[in-house]
Amino acid sequence: MKFTKFGKALLMSALSVGVVLGITSCVQSYTVGYLYVTGTVTSQSTGNGIISGFKVDHNTGNLVPIAGLPISSGGANPSRAVLLNGGRFIYVLNQGVNAEGGSTCTSADPCTKSNITQFAIGGNGILSSQQTFFTEGLNPFRLFVDTSANYLYVLDHDSPATISTASNPVSSSATNPNPSCGLTLGAGVVSCGDITAFKIDPTTGRLTLVVNSQVTSATGSALPYFPVPANPIDFVLSTGFVLTLSGTPATGDSVFPYTYNSSTGQLSVNQNSSQPLNVYNATAIVSTSFVYVLDSDPLTYTPVNTTTPVTVPSQILPFSVGSNGALQQQTGGVVPGDATLTNPIYLIAESKGKWAYVAYQGNNNTTTGNPQSGIAGWVIDPSTHQLTPEIGAWGTGAGPVCLLEDPSDQFIYTANFSDSTVTGRLLDQNAGVLDNLSGKANRSFPLEGPAAWCMVTGRTS
């Protein structure tokens, strides 16, 4: 077949268009995941919080609001939320309100109308409310799901009832029947926090209470919760143990372990005392492949190759977990926090385990712009899991409350309380530094109110 000059030119033009379209299709933008943010909106007539959502663009990290969101969180002051492995259900922990309508909850002024609201993730990331559940204790404020997505655990700041000294197998002491609870208020009465445990139905997501097989109540029935030391701060599941961080600036902070049974969800006491950490302002306990405690106590140290001491406003305590749940300090000891940032609140290790990043909330001041908030990063030693050296610090929105990596392992995001935004950064896969997002993605993405927590799923169908 022969072509005229005009035919050849037309054929070449068609081929050129095909090549261009082929190249374009290779870099076509698509949604790699859904990012959800819980938050409070004080102007809502119901007093409920909200859940906002965004589609995460694979190529740029740009966030596009999900149609139909935000929706009500199912209660007031949503503090934390978890997303099941596989991305089918979300559970939002709503802390409720105290007698004055605020969110500061204590044993003397407990929050009411606290609940756990379940949501299903539908097409295009839309959320639909399913069921509501309640913890056994007062003032719930933390929750997590185990790695198999079979059990959900909620940390209540205050337990609801007394414990029987006669039937408590933890200790025979009449003055303090469960040393893990701390303060003795009277004969057989101790002040505790508690963990409420639930079994998750894999089909419906429904939660069913797991009762305590070790400890009975004062009436002789199975205790419907697991006591933990007074004044809990945070808790985490790590290598077969549930570790609860508790304490106050006056008494110091400590960690109490329960042995976790992955088959039954049961938590069993294996030691009668908490482990002191010798810090007084711990803010979080986080588990990656190892355990890290974040603390806002200042640390004075002498950097390598210098003789001049330096003081930084916070520190990170890295641990491995022993066979009985005791924490064993990592080689190299305490890690100095970033010198310019304050109030560390969360830590993640990126997907390849090469770098760790800590979000710092700063002073949470909406009028000063929160210059002490941001993200700092460290190299993770592959043999000891120690954090060294610090590779940099980067800005975020004001007052970040959470930190996560997107499902494509390209971007790091924070949701921010003080300026009601979500901000993102590009993860440099070679150096671990966090660069600005490109183009229109290099901006703050607005929320309708202050952020409380964030989560992300790669399940988009």
Buried (B, 14 or more C-beta within 10 A) or exposed (E): EEEEEEEEEEEEEEEEEEEEEEEEEEEEEEBBBBBBBBBBBEEBEEBBBBBBBBBBBBBBBBBBBBEEBBBBBBBBBBBBBBBBEEBBBBBBBBBBBBEEEEBEBEBEEBBEBBBBBBBBBEEBBBBEBBBBBBBBBBBBBBBBBBEEBBBBBBBBBBBBBBBBBEBBEBBEEEEBBBBBBBEBEEEBBBBBBBBBBBBBEBEEBBBEBBBBEBBBBBEEEEBBBBBBBBBBBBBBBBBBBBBBBBBEEEBBBBBBBBBBBEEBBBBBBEBEEBBEBEBBBBBBBBBBEBBBBBBBBBBEBEEEEEEEEEEBBBBBBBBBBEEEBBBEEBEEEBBBBBBEBBBBBBBBBBEEEBBBBBBBBBBBBEEEEBBBBBBBBBBBBEEBBBBBEBBBBBBBBBBBBBBBBBBBEBBBBBBBBBBBBBBBBBBBEEBBBBEBBEEEBBBBBEBBBBBBBBBBBBBBE
